[in-house]
Amino acid sequence: MKVTIDRNICNASLNACEHCFSFFVQNPEGVDRYCIIEQVEDNSDKLTLTLLTDGQERTVVLNDKDRELVASEGWSSLVDFVPKFYRGG
């Protein structure tokens, strides 16, 4: 599955965003969030995630082991920049 998440359209703090994402990564086909702007089934065992936030775009590919890690540690552990904790109002 390929998923694009646009954090720029949500004002949640980073910890709330990562909590929401953790639930999504464990249940990608059963979660509907307005920050998910694209979701395409590609018949892959891996989850391809594109994150848009803070003027950055990063794509990561998660196997089952990576999904478990992200579910407990958050998506910010996957990117090579420090996302803003608080979003603009």
C-alpha positions as CSV (number, residue, x, y, z in Angstrom):
1,M,0.0,0.0,0.0
2,K,1.1,3.5,-0.7
3,V,0.0,6.3,1.6
4,T,0.6,10.0,1.6
5,I,0.2,12.0,4.8
6,D,0.1,15.8,4.8
7,R,0.8,17.0,8.3
8,N,0.6,20.6,7.1
9,I,-3.3,20.4,7.2
10,C,-3.4,19.4,10.8
11,N,-2.7,21.5,13.9
12,A,-2.0,18.5,16.2
13,S,1.3,18.6,18.1
14,L,3.9,16.1,17.1
15,N,3.1,13.6,19.9
16,A,-0.6,13.6,19.0
17,C,0.3,13.1,15.3
18,E,2.6,10.2,16.1
19,H,0.0,8.6,18.3
20,C,-2.5,8.9,15.5
21,F,0.0,7.6,13.0
22,S,0.9,4.7,15.3
23,F,-2.8,3.6,15.2
24,F,-2.8,4.0,11.4
25,V,0.4,2.0,10.8
26,Q,-1.1,-0.9,12.8
27,N,-4.5,-0.7,10.9
28,P,-3.8,0.9,7.6
29,E,-7.0,-0.3,5.9
30,G,-9.3,0.5,8.8
31,V,-8.3,4.1,9.6
32,D,-9.6,7.3,8.0
33,R,-7.8,10.5,8.8
34,Y,-8.2,13.8,6.9
35,C,-4.4,14.2,6.8
36,I,-4.2,11.1,4.6
37,I,-4.5,12.7,1.2
38,E,-3.8,9.6,-0.8
39,Q,-4.0,5.8,-0.2
40,V,-3.4,3.4,-3.1
41,E,-3.3,-0.4,-2.9
42,D,-0.2,-1.6,-4.8
43,N,-0.5,-5.3,-3.6
44,S,2.9,-5.0,-1.9
45,D,3.6,-6.5,1.5
46,K,5.3,-3.3,2.4
47,L,3.8,0.1,3.3
48,T,5.2,3.0,1.3
49,L,4.7,6.2,3.3
50,T,5.2,9.7,2.0
51,L,5.2,12.4,4.7
52,L,4.7,16.0,4.0
53,T,5.5,18.4,6.8
54,D,7.4,21.6,7.6
55,G,8.3,22.1,4.0
56,Q,9.8,18.7,3.8
57,E,8.8,15.5,1.8
58,R,10.2,12.1,2.8
59,T,9.2,8.7,1.6
60,V,10.0,5.6,3.6
61,V,9.2,1.9,2.9
62,L,8.1,-0.1,5.9
63,N,8.2,-3.9,6.2
64,D,6.4,-5.6,9.1
65,K,9.3,-5.2,11.5
66,D,9.7,-1.5,10.6
67,R,5.9,-1.0,11.2
68,E,6.2,-2.4,14.7
69,L,9.1,-0.1,15.4
70,V,7.3,3.0,14.1
71,A,4.2,2.0,16.0
72,S,6.2,2.3,19.3
73,E,8.8,5.0,18.4
74,G,6.8,7.3,16.0
75,W,7.4,8.4,12.4
76,S,9.8,11.1,13.4
77,S,12.4,8.4,14.1
78,L,12.4,7.7,10.3
79,V,13.2,11.1,8.9
80,D,16.5,13.0,8.7
81,F,15.2,16.2,10.1
82,V,13.6,17.4,13.3
83,P,9.9,18.1,12.7
84,K,8.3,21.0,14.6
85,F,6.6,19.8,17.8
86,Y,3.8,22.4,17.7
87,R,1.9,23.4,14.6
88,G,0.8,26.9,13.7
89,G,-2.7,27.9,14.7
